Amino acid sequence: MPDAAPHAEAIGLAYVASDVPGITRRRSGVGFSYRDSEGRLVRDNATLTRIKSLAIPPAWTDVWICPDENGHLQATGRDARGRKQHRYHPRFREVRDTAKFERLTEFAKALPALRERIDEDMSKRGLPREKVLATIVHLLDTTLIRVGNDEYAKANKSYGLTTLKDQHAKVQGDTLRFVFTGKSGKSWKLTVKNRRVARVVKAAQELPGQRLFQYVDDEGNPQSVTSTDVNAYLREISGAEITAKDFRTWGGTVLAAAELARLGEFETQTLAKANAKAAIETVSMSLGNTPTICRKCYVHPALIDSYIAGDFKLGRAKRAGLSKHEAAVLAFLDRRRPRRRNARSRTTRAKPTPSPARTPAVQEATAN
């Protein structure tokens, strides 16, 4: 995490690395004991309370715990599949998540130019790298399918766009149908009606190999595409640190705004919170996430905060390259940015706003 040090220092935390001496965990009876860097048993109640609050899973191995309560990184370990996992200081998580959502407005403002370039690259002849990557990004934008991860595909047989196999897609004319298992065992079944996308997928399926998305290099050889390639392409065409995940975060935020607008007015705070919960659950089905992860990672907190406070309203807005609803959400977030921390809760009711007409992909189900 290259920007961790300035973020940590800005909020009074120490930037630490997991290779410095720290506290280790050992099995002891039905629980665990902890040893400091000198091998001495940790008995300090405050330290033990801090360790307990980290909720380190029992299955983790090679556990390292930061000796400093103000370290930005509090613990690391290996999960059951051998992947390194991290536990961060609550204040660091908060500032990191805030920074991520603050970037969302800049992402939305960059979308029109991104879409224009993607459209241009999708028009190229043959199956060059740019055309295939542009097609993947177009699908990221319109379907909200994850970009994919080779590790998850191998270990769990769960797939995203870059790891899909030929068997996961069927083309009929200008219609493309995806059926596959995504992260956490979520079932994806969706239909995309787009002639250019269908042609790219059909041509890619005719190449040797099982991977769905491949391009043809300058020597005429097929090359598979990874999530790293997609993120590199996004940086190339945007000149900014845009990633594939930004599309899901923006999509989740726009979907949540639409659902909150549809739910509209409420009489009590109890109903307001119930509506917010229902909106998150609806969005989580579209993203293939749990509601908890959806709210934490994919929906801008200003939407939920303002709805519960009673001042959520999407006005009319226009912006070239964005749908009317996207433009309205961007305008809402722009208005909230300078005053969000000082906004006072009000008890006025939220007014309903029409849901967006933009439905580029039809999704039948995302959960088993």
C-alpha positions as CSV (number, residue, x, y, z in Angstrom):
1,M,0.0,0.0,0.0
2,P,2.2,2.8,-1.3
3,D,0.2,5.7,0.2
4,A,-0.1,4.1,3.7
5,A,2.7,6.1,5.3
6,P,1.3,9.6,4.7
7,H,-2.2,8.5,5.6
8,A,-0.9,7.0,8.8
9,E,1.2,10.0,9.8
10,A,-1.6,12.4,9.0
11,I,-3.8,10.9,11.7
12,G,-1.1,10.4,14.3
13,L,-0.3,6.8,13.7
14,A,3.0,5.2,13.2
15,Y,3.7,3.5,9.9
16,V,4.9,0.0,10.6
17,A,5.9,-3.1,8.5
18,S,5.2,-6.7,9.5
19,D,8.8,-7.6,9.2
20,V,9.8,-5.7,12.3
21,P,9.9,-7.7,15.6
22,G,6.4,-8.1,17.1
23,I,4.1,-10.2,19.2
24,T,3.6,-13.8,18.1
25,R,0.7,-16.2,18.9
26,R,1.0,-19.7,20.2
27,R,-1.6,-22.4,20.8
28,S,-2.1,-22.9,24.5
29,G,-4.8,-25.4,25.6
30,V,-8.1,-24.5,24.0
31,G,-6.9,-20.9,23.3
32,F,-3.7,-19.0,22.6
33,S,-0.9,-17.3,24.5
34,Y,1.2,-14.4,23.2
35,R,4.9,-13.7,23.3
36,D,6.8,-10.5,22.8
37,S,9.8,-10.1,20.5
38,E,12.0,-11.4,23.4
39,G,10.0,-14.5,23.8
40,R,8.4,-13.4,27.1
41,L,4.8,-14.1,27.9
42,V,2.5,-11.1,27.3
43,R,0.5,-10.5,30.5
44,D,-0.3,-6.8,30.2
45,N,-4.1,-6.5,30.3
46,A,-4.3,-3.5,28.0
47,T,-2.2,-5.3,25.3
48,L,-4.3,-8.5,25.7
49,T,-7.5,-6.5,25.4
50,R,-6.1,-4.9,22.2
51,I,-5.2,-8.3,20.7
52,K,-8.7,-9.6,21.5
53,S,-10.3,-6.6,19.8
54,L,-8.5,-7.5,16.6
55,A,-10.6,-10.6,16.3
56,I,-7.8,-12.6,14.7
57,P,-9.3,-15.8,13.3
58,P,-8.1,-19.0,15.1
59,A,-7.3,-20.6,11.7
60,W,-4.6,-18.0,10.9
61,T,-1.0,-19.1,11.1
62,D,2.2,-17.2,11.2
63,V,0.4,-14.5,13.2
64,W,2.3,-11.2,13.8
65,I,0.9,-8.5,16.1
66,C,2.2,-5.0,16.2
67,P,3.8,-4.2,19.6
68,D,2.6,-0.5,19.2
69,E,-1.0,0.2,19.9
70,N,-0.7,3.2,17.5
71,G,0.8,1.3,14.6
72,H,-1.2,1.6,11.4
73,L,-0.9,-2.1,10.8
74,Q,-2.0,-4.1,13.8
75,A,-1.7,-7.7,12.8
76,T,-1.0,-10.1,9.9
77,G,-1.4,-13.8,9.4
78,R,-1.9,-16.6,6.8
79,D,-5.5,-17.8,6.3
80,A,-6.4,-21.5,5.6
81,R,-5.4,-21.1,2.0
82,G,-2.1,-19.6,2.8
83,R,-3.0,-16.0,1.7
84,K,-1.5,-13.2,3.8
85,Q,-4.2,-11.2,5.6
86,H,-4.0,-7.9,7.4
87,R,-5.7,-6.2,10.4
88,Y,-5.4,-2.4,10.4
89,H,-5.9,0.2,13.1
90,P,-9.5,1.4,13.1
91,R,-8.5,5.0,12.5
92,F,-6.4,4.0,9.6
93,R,-9.2,2.0,8.1
94,E,-11.5,4.9,8.4
95,V,-9.2,7.4,6.7
96,R,-8.4,4.9,4.0
97,D,-12.1,4.2,3.3
98,T,-12.9,7.9,3.4
99,A,-10.1,8.6,0.8
100,K,-11.5,5.8,-1.4
101,F,-15.0,7.3,-1.4
102,E,-13.7,10.8,-1.8
103,R,-12.0,9.6,-5.0
104,L,-15.3,8.4,-6.4
105,T,-16.4,11.8,-7.6
106,E,-13.2,12.2,-9.5
107,F,-13.7,8.7,-11.0
108,A,-17.3,9.7,-12.1
109,K,-16.0,12.9,-13.7
110,A,-13.4,10.9,-15.6
111,L,-16.0,8.3,-16.8
112,P,-17.2,10.2,-20.0
113,A,-13.6,10.4,-21.4
114,L,-13.0,6.8,-20.4
115,R,-16.1,5.6,-22.1
116,E,-15.2,7.5,-25.2
117,R,-11.8,5.9,-25.4
118,I,-13.3,2.5,-24.7
119,D,-15.7,2.9,-27.5
120,E,-12.8,3.9,-29.8
121,D,-10.7,0.9,-28.8
122,M,-13.7,-1.5,-29.2
123,S,-14.0,-0.3,-32.8
124,K,-10.5,-1.6,-33.8
125,R,-10.1,-4.4,-36.3
126,G,-9.2,-7.9,-35.3
127,L,-8.5,-8.8,-31.6
128,P,-5.7,-6.5,-30.5
129,R,-4.9,-6.0,-26.9
130,E,-6.6,-2.7,-26.7
131,K,-9.9,-4.0,-28.2
132,V,-10.1,-7.0,-25.8
133,L,-9.2,-4.9,-22.7
134,A,-11.7,-2.2,-23.8
135,T,-14.4,-4.9,-24.1
136,I,-13.6,-6.2,-20.6
137,V,-13.8,-2.6,-19.1
138,H,-17.1,-2.0,-21.0
139,L,-18.5,-5.1,-19.2
140,L,-17.1,-4.0,-15.9
141,D,-19.0,-0.7,-16.4
142,T,-22.3,-2.2,-17.6
143,T,-22.6,-5.5,-15.7
144,L,-20.6,-4.9,-12.5
145,I,-19.0,-8.4,-12.7
146,R,-15.7,-8.6,-10.8
147,V,-12.5,-8.3,-12.8
148,G,-11.4,-11.7,-11.6
149,N,-8.4,-13.2,-9.8
150,D,-6.3,-16.2,-10.9
151,E,-5.8,-17.3,-7.3
152,Y,-9.5,-17.5,-6.6
153,A,-10.1,-19.2,-9.9
154,K,-7.6,-21.9,-9.2
155,A,-8.4,-22.4,-5.5
156,N,-12.2,-22.0,-5.4
157,K,-13.3,-22.4,-9.0
158,S,-14.8,-18.9,-8.7
159,Y,-14.5,-16.5,-11.6
160,G,-14.5,-12.9,-12.8
161,L,-14.2,-11.4,-16.2
162,T,-10.5,-12.1,-16.8
163,T,-10.7,-15.7,-15.5
164,L,-13.9,-16.8,-17.3
165,K,-13.6,-19.8,-19.5
166,D,-15.3,-20.4,-22.9
167,Q,-17.9,-22.5,-21.3
168,H,-19.2,-19.6,-19.2
169,A,-20.5,-17.6,-22.1
170,K,-22.9,-18.4,-25.0
171,V,-23.4,-16.1,-28.0
172,Q,-26.5,-16.0,-30.0
173,G,-26.5,-13.2,-32.6
174,D,-26.1,-10.0,-30.8
175,T,-26.9,-11.5,-27.4
176,L,-24.4,-12.8,-24.9
177,R,-25.3,-14.9,-21.9
178,F,-23.0,-15.4,-18.9
179,V,-23.5,-18.3,-16.4
180,F,-20.7,-18.8,-13.9
181,T,-19.9,-19.0,-10.2
182,G,-18.3,-15.9,-8.7
183,K,-16.5,-15.1,-5.5
184,S,-17.9,-16.6,-2.3
185,G,-20.0,-19.1,-4.4
186,K,-22.4,-16.6,-5.8
187,S,-24.1,-17.7,-9.0
188,W,-24.1,-15.2,-11.8
189,K,-26.6,-15.5,-14.7
190,L,-27.0,-12.4,-16.8
191,T,-27.7,-11.4,-20.4
192,V,-25.9,-8.7,-22.4
193,K,-27.4,-7.5,-25.6
194,N,-24.6,-5.7,-27.5
195,R,-23.5,-6.7,-31.0
196,R,-19.9,-5.5,-30.7
197,V,-19.4,-7.3,-27.4
198,A,-21.0,-10.5,-28.7
199,R,-18.6,-10.4,-31.8
200,V,-15.5,-9.9,-29.6
201,V,-16.5,-12.8,-27.4
202,K,-17.4,-15.1,-30.3
203,A,-14.0,-14.3,-32.0
204,A,-12.1,-14.9,-28.7
205,Q,-13.9,-18.2,-28.2
206,E,-12.5,-19.4,-31.5
207,L,-8.9,-18.9,-30.3
208,P,-6.9,-21.9,-28.8
209,G,-7.2,-22.3,-25.1
210,Q,-10.0,-22.3,-22.5
211,R,-9.7,-18.7,-21.3
212,L,-12.6,-16.6,-22.7
213,F,-10.9,-13.3,-23.0
214,Q,-7.7,-13.5,-25.1
215,Y,-6.1,-11.1,-27.5
216,V,-3.8,-11.7,-30.5
217,D,-0.3,-10.2,-30.3
218,D,1.8,-8.7,-33.1
219,E,3.2,-12.1,-33.9
220,G,-0.3,-13.6,-34.2
221,N,-0.2,-15.5,-31.0
222,P,-3.1,-15.6,-28.5
223,Q,-2.4,-14.1,-25.1
224,S,-4.6,-14.3,-22.0
225,V,-5.6,-11.2,-20.1
226,T,-5.2,-10.7,-16.3
227,S,-6.6,-8.2,-13.8
228,T,-3.1,-6.6,-13.8
229,D,-3.5,-6.0,-17.6
230,V,-6.9,-4.4,-17.1
231,N,-5.7,-2.0,-14.3
232,A,-2.7,-1.1,-16.4
233,Y,-4.9,-0.3,-19.4
234,L,-7.1,1.9,-17.2
235,R,-4.1,3.8,-16.0
236,E,-2.9,4.2,-19.6
237,I,-6.1,5.6,-21.0
238,S,-7.0,7.7,-18.0
239,G,-3.7,9.0,-16.8
240,A,-5.0,8.4,-13.2
241,E,-4.9,5.7,-10.6
242,I,-8.3,4.2,-11.6
243,T,-8.8,0.5,-11.0
244,A,-11.4,-2.1,-12.0
245,K,-12.9,-2.0,-8.5
246,D,-13.8,1.6,-9.0
247,F,-16.5,0.6,-11.5
248,R,-18.2,-1.7,-8.9
249,T,-18.0,1.0,-6.2
250,W,-19.5,3.6,-8.6
251,G,-22.1,1.1,-9.8
252,G,-23.0,0.1,-6.2
253,T,-23.4,3.8,-5.2
254,V,-25.6,4.6,-8.2
255,L,-27.8,1.6,-7.6
256,A,-28.1,2.5,-3.9
257,A,-29.1,6.0,-4.8
258,A,-31.8,4.7,-7.2
259,E,-33.2,2.3,-4.6
260,L,-33.3,5.0,-1.8
261,A,-35.0,7.3,-4.2
262,R,-37.5,4.6,-5.1
263,L,-38.2,4.0,-1.4
264,G,-38.7,7.7,-0.9
265,E,-40.5,9.1,2.2
266,F,-40.4,7.7,5.7
267,E,-42.4,8.5,8.8
268,T,-40.0,7.3,11.5
269,Q,-36.3,6.7,12.0
270,T,-37.0,3.0,12.4
271,L,-38.5,3.0,8.9
272,A,-35.6,5.1,7.6
273,K,-33.1,2.5,8.8
274,A,-35.2,-0.3,7.6
275,N,-35.4,1.3,4.1
276,A,-31.6,1.9,4.1
277,K,-31.1,-1.8,5.0
278,A,-33.4,-2.9,2.3
279,A,-31.6,-0.7,-0.3
280,I,-28.3,-2.2,0.7
281,E,-29.7,-5.7,0.4
282,T,-31.0,-5.0,-3.1
283,V,-27.6,-3.6,-4.2
284,S,-25.7,-6.5,-2.6
285,M,-27.7,-9.0,-4.8
286,S,-26.6,-7.0,-7.9
287,L,-23.0,-7.0,-6.9
288,G,-22.9,-10.6,-5.5
289,N,-21.7,-9.4,-2.1
290,T,-23.0,-9.8,1.4
291,P,-25.0,-6.7,2.6
292,T,-22.2,-6.0,5.2
293,I,-19.5,-5.9,2.6
294,C,-21.7,-4.0,0.2
295,R,-22.4,-1.2,2.6
296,K,-18.8,-1.0,3.9
297,C,-17.0,-1.2,0.5
298,Y,-19.3,-0.4,-2.4
299,V,-21.8,2.3,-1.4
300,H,-20.8,5.9,-0.6
301,P,-21.6,6.5,3.1
302,A,-23.0,10.0,2.3
303,L,-26.0,8.3,0.6
304,I,-27.1,6.3,3.7
305,D,-26.2,9.1,6.1
306,S,-28.2,11.7,4.3
307,Y,-31.2,9.4,3.8
308,I,-31.4,8.5,7.5
309,A,-31.0,12.2,8.3
310,G,-33.9,13.0,6.1
311,D,-32.2,15.3,3.6
312,F,-31.5,12.9,0.7
313,K,-32.6,14.3,-2.6
314,L,-31.4,13.7,-6.1
315,G,-32.0,16.8,-8.3
316,R,-32.0,16.9,-12.0
317,A,-28.6,17.1,-13.6
318,K,-27.0,16.6,-17.0
319,R,-23.4,15.7,-17.9
320,A,-22.2,14.5,-21.2
321,G,-21.2,10.9,-21.1
322,L,-23.2,10.1,-18.0
323,S,-26.7,8.9,-17.6
324,K,-29.2,11.3,-16.1
325,H,-29.1,9.3,-12.9
326,E,-25.3,9.1,-12.8
327,A,-25.2,12.9,-13.3
328,A,-27.6,13.3,-10.4
329,V,-25.6,11.1,-8.1
330,L,-22.4,13.0,-9.0
331,A,-24.0,16.3,-8.4
332,F,-25.3,15.0,-5.0
333,L,-21.8,13.8,-4.0
334,D,-20.3,17.1,-5.1
335,R,-22.7,19.0,-3.0
336,R,-22.0,16.8,0.0
337,R,-18.2,16.9,-0.1
338,P,-17.5,20.3,1.5
339,R,-20.1,20.1,4.2
340,R,-20.5,16.4,5.0
341,R,-18.6,16.5,8.3
342,N,-20.6,19.5,9.6
343,A,-24.0,18.5,8.2
344,R,-26.7,18.6,10.9
345,S,-29.3,15.8,11.1
346,R,-32.8,16.9,10.2
347,T,-36.1,15.1,10.5
348,T,-37.6,16.2,7.2
349,R,-38.6,13.4,4.9
350,A,-36.8,12.3,1.8
351,K,-38.6,12.8,-1.4
352,P,-38.9,10.1,-4.1
353,T,-37.0,10.4,-7.3
354,P,-37.6,8.3,-10.5
355,S,-35.3,5.3,-10.8
356,P,-32.7,5.3,-13.6
357,A,-33.6,4.0,-17.0
358,R,-30.1,2.7,-17.7
359,T,-30.2,-1.1,-17.5
360,P,-27.5,-2.4,-19.8
361,A,-27.5,-6.0,-18.6
362,V,-30.3,-8.2,-17.4
363,Q,-29.3,-10.2,-14.3
364,E,-31.5,-13.1,-13.2
365,A,-29.8,-14.1,-10.0
366,T,-26.5,-13.5,-8.2
367,A,-26.9,-15.6,-5.1
368,N,-27.5,-19.3,-4.6
